[in-house]
Amino acid sequence: MTELTLEMLRAELAPMHTKLDALESALAAVRPNVAGIPMIQRAVSVIQQEQRLLIARLRSLLRAKRGPET
């Protein structure tokens, strides 16, 4: 059985460090997009709520214009 020295271990791990660094940089590019998802969801929720209010107001106006139904 061969004895593993610190230098040998570093040499074996060097390619993994390179891949890990590449992965970290790729994640750094994606992180702002992921972090913005909750903000986007809140904005979409507000728009949906405003849309529902506008539709309700329009329906109310249409009912008022038509007058009482008999």
Secondary structure, DSSP 4 states (H G I P E B T S, - for coil): -PPPPHHHHHHHHHHHHHHHHHHHHHHHHHHHHHHTHHHHHHHHHHHHHHHHHHHHHHHHHHHHHH----
